[in-house]
Amino acid sequence: AAAPVPAKEDFFGCLVKAIPARLLYAKSSPDFPTVLAQTIRNSRWSSPQNVKPLYIITPTNASHIQSAVVCGRRHAVRLRVRSGGHDYEGLSYRSERPEAFAVVDLNKMRAVLVDAKARTAWVDSGAQLGELYYGIAKNSPVLAFPAGVCPTIGVGGNFAGGGFGMLLRKYGIAAENVIDVKVVDANGTLLDKSSMSADHFWAVRGGGGESFGIVVSWQVNLLPVPPTVTVFQIPKTVREGAVELINKWQLVAPALPDDLMIRIIAFGDTTKFEGMYLGTCKTLTPLMSSKFPELGMNASHCNEMPWIKSVPFIHLGKQATLFDLLNRNNTFRPFAEYKSDYVYQPVPKTVWAQIFVWLVKPGAGIMVMDPYGAAISATPEAATPFPHRKGVLFNIQYVNYWFDEAGGAAPLQWSKDMYRFMEPYVSKNPRQAYANYRDLDLGRNEVVNDVSTYASGKVWGEKYFKGNFQRLAITKAKVDPQDYFRNEQSIPPLLAK
Ligand code: FDA
């Protein structure tokens, strides 16, 4: 039974009994705006129109998180969890509805404990991916982990929604390489794999953040990489044959050996072919000559380095150092809009030519394309909530940035128009999207009788999770039937009839 509520105790009064006051920030506190802004990466969600939290809680251990849940439930204050704050729609720290909520910000919980002998690590949700990669490399030059490309992404959100980067063809997504978790559930209980249900463990590894409790830390399998990897970046303009090359790429890249990933960044009239090969230049160049001779890749394009150096190299370029992996003060905070697609059938060459016309229109964004195939496509769809597997040729991400608040009209229009233009050439029924590339245009939950409805969730949920959405909703009903942990796109509970 719930403990009786002391007279006059409010949410804050409840928190300070269990959590040191220096870890709590009320809206009235002078530090509140700075702490809130610390990891807002999309400046659209900084403006005053956004519904902000009443409190920010910055726990330093799991018991603080448990107390936050207990107090939140007792005083009807909801919690949103923030790890790295990269959520495209800002749902880790803002609400679209006017509601009383606090943010549990995990930026003080970021330990990385590597056991190189066992090839495993425990990593706290508040660590950024760069800290995990750095921690692994400090212990072993031949171990790695397949998560996101950008080093400032939070482990918490990235693993919760899937998580993929340049190792996706070799090792799949981050979530499928998680072997244990510590989670605080909607009752404030701390669970791990052995004390939670199999469905709950399945759901936290890819079913999206927020819905299934607050993940404190994750145990992962570390995976072998050779001492030397090779990176290349080859830009080609339309005049240099970008249309023909990308047309060939879409067939070649998903069928390459799993040691080679060639992604594409298309912007303006240019396509950058960015490759990472788990091996040396000496074996890469003959492989490229036989599989993709049209690209003209040769030894002069090779940048050989240990895997750990390839992470900042790919993200920031040649001048980047390992310290960039640890830098949490990234000042690049544009206004941004993102959408995503999955492609199963080759896009006709004439359409690629039209895409390059779109990429030079006013307000045009860029397109980042990750080839699938190999490991990421070999895992069965139901093995984890992440369903984009067999038959996927590549994933597209449309990215638009602008740098002043008033400058959004053209990029937002481009993003909508481009997404409409691409419809005939991408996945259908449902048109799939990647959960970690959150897009509220796909749909929002409706809340009826204080619970998000299954019918409203299905609209966006089957785009992210396909047939796995229903199992996620049934699991939600078992672990959080009252829908305490929720946001505009959290998994709604599907109560058994
Ligand atoms: P944030 O803290 O905003 O959380 C995201 C969601 O997860 C929110 O709903 C939040 O409540 C919830 N959540 C956070 N921590 C949680 C926890 N401990 N327990 C439970 N729920 C939690 N993705 C990718 O796979 N590969 C890539 O290469 C990239 N690249 C990339 C670059 C840039 C610049 C951005 C802004 C984003 C990406 N992404 C990406 C997308 C990224 O993976 C996605 O935004 C993640 O959800 C971000 O995780 P954070 O912890 O940073 O976000």
Boltz pocket constraint, residues with backbone or C-beta under 6 A from the ligand:
constraints:
  - pocket:
      binder: B
      contacts: [[A, 41], [A, 80], [A, 81], [A, 82], [A, 83], [A, 84], [A, 85], [A, 86], [A, 87], [A, 88], [A, 90], [A, 91], [A, 92], [A, 106], [A, 125], [A, 147], [A, 148], [A, 149], [A, 150], [A, 152], [A, 153], [A, 154], [A, 155], [A, 156], [A, 157], [A, 158], [A, 160], [A, 161], [A, 162], [A, 163], [A, 164], [A, 165], [A, 208], [A, 209], [A, 210], [A, 211], [A, 213], [A, 214], [A, 215], [A, 216], [A, 436], [A, 437], [A, 487]]
      max_distance: 6.0
